[in-house]
Amino acid sequence: MRFTVVLAFESLVMMKKLKSILEKEEKFLGLKITNGTIVNEAFKDIKDVEDWSEIIDYKLNLEVPSDLEESKKTNLNLDDYAAKEIERLKKELPDIVGTSYITTPYVIRIVLKASLLKRLK
C-alpha cells in the first residue's frame, strides 16, 4: 500500500540511522534500501512492544547528519502488515498520548523510535 507522508526531522534522523544498520545486514547487501523498506522493517521489529508510553517518553540521542532536510514529503510503499499496524496504532495511541487523534507520520516516528531502541540495546 502506498502512503504519502511528510516526515518530521526527527523521523528522518531515525530513518537514516536505521538505514545504516540495515545496510550491514546480509539480506540487504547490495540492495537499494528505500524509505518504505526501512519502515516495513521497523514494523517487523516492534511486534512485541507492549508499553508504548515508555517509548514515547524515551529521549533518543542520535547524531544528526548535516545533510538532512527539516522535513520531507515522501512516498512509502508499505506491506499489508505495516499498513494494518498503522491503522491499529492510530486507534490505540491517542489514549496513551492523551489526545483525540494521531497522524500517520506520528505513528511512523514512534515505530522508528521503538525499532531503534530494540536494535541499539
Secondary structure in CASP SS format (residue, H / E / C, confidence):
PFRMAT SS
TARGET T0000
AUTHOR 0000-0000-0000
METHOD secondary structure of the structure
MODEL  1
M C 1.00
R E 1.00
F E 1.00
T E 1.00
V E 1.00
V E 1.00
L E 1.00
A E 1.00
F H 1.00
E H 1.00
S H 1.00
L H 1.00
V H 1.00
M H 1.00
M H 1.00
K H 1.00
K H 1.00
L H 1.00
K H 1.00
S H 1.00
I H 1.00
L H 1.00
E C 1.00
K C 1.00
E C 1.00
E H 1.00
K H 1.00
F H 1.00
L C 1.00
G C 1.00
L C 1.00
K C 1.00
I C 1.00
T C 1.00
N H 1.00
G H 1.00
T H 1.00
I H 1.00
V H 1.00
N H 1.00
E H 1.00
A H 1.00
F H 1.00
K H 1.00
D H 1.00
I C 1.00
K C 1.00
D C 1.00
V C 1.00
E C 1.00
D C 1.00
W H 1.00
S H 1.00
E H 1.00
I H 1.00
I H 1.00
D H 1.00
Y C 1.00
K C 1.00
L C 1.00
N C 1.00
L C 1.00
E C 1.00
V C 1.00
P C 1.00
S C 1.00
D C 1.00
L C 1.00
E C 1.00
E C 1.00
S E 1.00
K E 1.00
K E 1.00
T E 1.00
N E 1.00
L E 1.00
N E 1.00
L C 1.00
D C 1.00
D H 1.00
Y H 1.00
A H 1.00
A H 1.00
K H 1.00
E H 1.00
I H 1.00
E H 1.00
R H 1.00
L H 1.00
K H 1.00
K H 1.00
E H 1.00
L H 1.00
P H 1.00
D H 1.00
I H 1.00
V H 1.00
G C 1.00
T C 1.00
S C 1.00
Y C 1.00
I C 1.00
T C 1.00
T H 1.00
P H 1.00
Y H 1.00
V H 1.00
I H 1.00
R H 1.00
I H 1.00
V H 1.00
L H 1.00
K H 1.00
A H 1.00
S H 1.00
L H 1.00
L H 1.00
K H 1.00
R H 1.00
L H 1.00
K C 1.00
END
